[in-house]
C-alpha cells in the first residue's frame, strides 16, 4: 500500500523540497534532491534540513573490469 509523502518544506541551501515518507522498504525516511536519510518518526523542518545537509555522500561503486 503506497502512502503519499508529506512535504515538510524547502531546504534553503538547495531550494528543493524535503519530503517525509512514513513507509519505505527500510522504514520511514526523508528525501530531498535524491538524498535519503532514515528517521524513526516525522522530524521538524529544522531537524530535516540538518539531517539532509550533514549526510555524508555515499560511496560510488565501480565495476571492476574482469578481462
C-alpha angles and dihedrals in degrees: 000000000000118000121203114247120246116235106226095183140269128314105232092205094059105015089231127127121255116221130195116214111196094196126038137148091274098027134274119347145166123231136194128165094345092311112121127191125184116233134178096221139002107295127209118258093257093053092044091052091051092048094048095044094046097046112120113236112255119245115264111233119220125196115239115237104238109195 
